[in-house]
Amino acid sequence: MAEAVKRAEIDAILKKLNECRANLKMGKVHSCLTVFRDTLVKISRTNMLPQDRKTVMQDIEDFQKQLAESKNFKDIFGPVSFQEGDPETVLEFVQELINVEEENMMAQLKNASETTRNTGDLEPEKFGPVLMMLFEKGDMEKVQGIVAENPKLKAWMVDQFNSAGIKYRKDRKFDSAIAEFQKAIAIDPHDEFLFYNLARSRFEKGDSESASEALKAGIAINRDFSAGIDFLAYIEKSKRK
């Protein structure tokens, strides 16, 4: 039993590294780094057989090379040579990168807010990642205050989460898809189509009740939401079979 648990822990670590790669591919550098940091913490706390440790560390080295070569990463940090060595050493370096990124992003947001008449002038491509960082840190009040004044920035954030959710759903990673759609809804709770997408993921996961709840929330926003009404009718009909 102990060996089975250990194998599961190794698999979980490798899965987390794949999550880092997925975030990087979607341009979510901050999410990528924070997941990478948490993965390194888990590695440092996990007892491994020598062969497992070798496999994990090789995957760490491969990912660091991929990260350093990523355009999205270079746009933020420029050329970076990653530290080699034990997970603790790599963890310390990654945390330094996160700290630098957060400080720079917050400084950019502060300067932009001071030099424009209001946050409605902020460019989504430039300041969207700052908002994503604040969202991940749980500073929802500040995020909602900014997007309330900037429809383009709001739409950018919703699109980031919604697109990620759709990708996860197509890959049948329903829990991840649900989490992304819920993030989108937190930014724009008045978009019935986000509730429809949430319902699809819940339904395909096998949770008809929660899917129905999401559809009812979407229909409450728009009583003429035909796609939601039809889907809800389909779910209710399938329950009676």
C-alpha positions in Angstrom: 0.0 0.0 0.0 2.8 2.4 0.9 4.4 1.8 -2.6 1.1 2.6 -4.3 0.8 5.9 -2.4 4.3 6.8 -3.4 3.6 6.0 -7.1 0.5 8.2 -6.9 2.6 11.1 -5.5 5.1 10.8 -8.3 2.3 10.7 -10.9 0.8 13.8 -9.2 4.1 15.7 -9.5 4.4 14.8 -13.2 0.8 15.9 -13.8 1.5 19.3 -12.1 4.5 19.8 -14.4 2.2 19.2 -17.4 -0.2 21.8 -15.9 2.8 24.2 -15.9 3.3 23.5 -19.6 -0.4 24.0 -20.4 -0.3 27.4 -18.6 2.8 28.4 -20.4 1.3 27.5 -23.8 -1.7 29.7 -23.0 0.5 32.6 -22.1 -0.3 32.4 -18.4 3.3 32.9 -17.2 2.3 33.9 -13.6 0.1 30.8 -13.3 2.9 28.7 -14.8 5.4 29.9 -12.2 3.2 29.6 -9.2 2.2 26.1 -10.1 5.9 25.3 -10.7 6.7 26.7 -7.3 4.1 24.6 -5.6 5.3 21.5 -7.5 8.8 22.1 -6.3 7.6 22.4 -2.7 5.8 19.0 -3.1 8.9 17.5 -4.6 11.0 18.6 -1.6 8.6 17.0 0.8 8.1 13.7 -1.1 10.3 10.6 -0.4 11.3 9.0 -3.7 13.1 6.0 -4.9 16.3 6.9 -6.7 14.9 6.1 -10.1 11.7 8.1 -9.5 13.8 11.1 -8.3 15.9 10.9 -11.5 12.8 10.8 -13.7 11.3 13.8 -11.9 14.5 15.9 -11.9 14.9 15.2 -15.6 11.4 16.4 -16.2 12.2 19.5 -14.1 15.3 20.3 -16.3 13.3 19.7 -19.5 10.6 22.1 -18.4 13.1 24.8 -17.3 14.6 24.7 -20.8 11.1 25.0 -22.3 10.3 27.9 -20.0 13.5 29.8 -20.7 12.9 29.5 -24.5 9.3 30.6 -24.3 8.5 33.9 -26.0 5.9 34.8 -23.3 8.5 34.2 -20.6 11.2 36.2 -22.4 8.9 39.1 -22.9 8.7 39.5 -19.1 12.1 38.4 -17.9 14.4 38.5 -20.9 17.1 35.9 -21.3 17.3 33.8 -18.1 19.6 30.9 -17.1 17.8 28.6 -14.7 19.5 27.2 -11.7 20.4 23.6 -11.7 20.6 21.4 -8.6 18.2 20.2 -5.9 14.6 21.2 -5.8 15.2 23.6 -2.9 17.7 25.6 -5.0 15.4 25.7 -8.0 12.5 26.7 -5.7 14.4 29.7 -4.3 15.2 30.9 -7.8 11.6 30.5 -9.0 10.2 32.4 -6.0 12.6 35.2 -6.9 11.2 35.3 -10.4 7.6 35.4 -9.1 8.5 38.3 -6.7 10.1 40.3 -9.5 7.2 39.7 -11.8 4.6 40.7 -9.2 6.6 43.9 -8.3 7.0 44.9 -11.9 3.4 44.3 -12.8 2.0 46.2 -9.8 4.3 49.1 -10.6 3.1 49.2 -14.2 -0.5 49.2 -13.1 0.1 51.9 -10.5 2.0 54.1 -13.0 -0.7 53.6 -15.7 -3.5 54.5 -13.3 -1.7 57.7 -12.2 -1.0 58.9 -15.8 -4.4 58.2 -17.3 -7.7 59.8 -16.4 -9.1 56.4 -15.3 -8.4 52.7 -15.5 -10.7 52.6 -18.5 -7.7 53.6 -20.7 -5.6 50.6 -19.7 -4.7 48.3 -22.6 -5.9 44.7 -22.2 -2.8 43.0 -23.8 -0.5 45.0 -21.5 -2.4 45.1 -18.2 -4.6 42.0 -18.5 -1.8 39.8 -17.0 -1.6 42.2 -14.0 -5.3 41.7 -13.4 -4.9 37.9 -13.8 -2.2 38.0 -11.1 -4.4 40.0 -8.8 -7.2 37.5 -9.4 -5.0 34.6 -8.6 -4.0 36.3 -5.4 -7.6 36.7 -4.4 -7.8 40.5 -4.6 -11.3 40.4 -6.3 -12.4 43.8 -5.0 -9.6 45.5 -6.9 -10.1 43.4 -10.0 -13.8 44.0 -10.2 -13.3 47.7 -9.6 -10.9 48.0 -12.5 -12.9 45.8 -15.0 -16.1 47.8 -14.1 -14.4 50.8 -15.7 -12.8 49.0 -18.6 -15.1 46.8 -20.8 -12.3 45.8 -23.1 -10.2 44.6 -20.1 -13.2 42.8 -18.7 -13.8 41.0 -22.0 -10.1 40.1 -22.3 -10.1 38.4 -18.9 -13.4 36.6 -19.5 -12.0 35.3 -22.8 -8.9 34.0 -21.2 -10.8 32.0 -18.7 -13.5 30.9 -21.1 -11.0 29.8 -23.8 -9.1 27.8 -21.2 -12.3 26.2 -20.0 -13.3 25.2 -23.5 -9.9 23.6 -24.1 -10.1 21.7 -20.9 -13.6 20.4 -21.7 -12.5 19.2 -25.1 -9.7 17.4 -23.4 -12.2 15.9 -21.0 -10.5 17.6 -18.0 -13.9 18.5 -16.6 -12.8 19.7 -13.1 -10.3 22.1 -14.7 -12.9 23.3 -17.2 -15.4 24.0 -14.5 -12.9 25.9 -12.5 -12.1 28.2 -15.5 -15.7 28.8 -16.3 -16.4 29.7 -12.6 -13.5 32.3 -12.8 -15.1 33.8 -15.9 -18.4 34.0 -14.2 -16.7 35.8 -11.2 -15.6 38.5 -13.6 -18.9 38.7 -15.6 -21.8 37.1 -13.7 -24.3 38.5 -16.3 -23.2 36.4 -19.3 -25.7 33.6 -19.8 -23.3 31.8 -22.2 -20.7 31.3 -19.5 -23.3 29.5 -17.4 -24.1 27.4 -20.5 -20.5 26.4 -20.9 -20.3 25.6 -17.2 -23.4 23.4 -17.5 -21.9 21.5 -20.4 -18.8 20.6 -18.4 -20.8 19.6 -15.4 -23.2 17.5 -17.6 -20.4 15.8 -19.4 -18.7 15.1 -16.1 -21.9 13.3 -15.1 -23.4 15.9 -12.7 -26.8 16.6 -14.2 -28.1 18.4 -11.1 -25.3 21.0 -11.0 -25.6 21.4 -14.8 -29.3 22.2 -14.4 -28.5 24.7 -11.7 -26.1 26.5 -14.0 -28.6 26.6 -16.9 -31.3 28.0 -14.6 -28.9 30.7 -13.5 -28.2 31.5 -17.2 -31.9 31.6 -18.1 -32.6 33.9 -15.1 -30.2 36.4 -16.8 -32.0 36.0 -20.2 -35.5 34.6 -20.2 -35.2 34.1 -24.0 -32.0 32.1 -23.8 -33.0 29.4 -26.2 -29.8 27.4 -26.1 -30.0 27.2 -22.3 -33.8 26.4 -22.4 -33.3 23.6 -24.9 -30.3 22.1 -23.0 -32.2 22.2 -19.7 -35.2 20.5 -21.3 -32.9 17.8 -22.6 -31.4 17.2 -19.2 -34.8 17.0 -17.5 -36.0 14.6 -20.2 -32.9 12.4 -19.7 -33.6 12.2 -16.0 -37.0 10.7 -16.6 -35.7 7.8 -18.7 
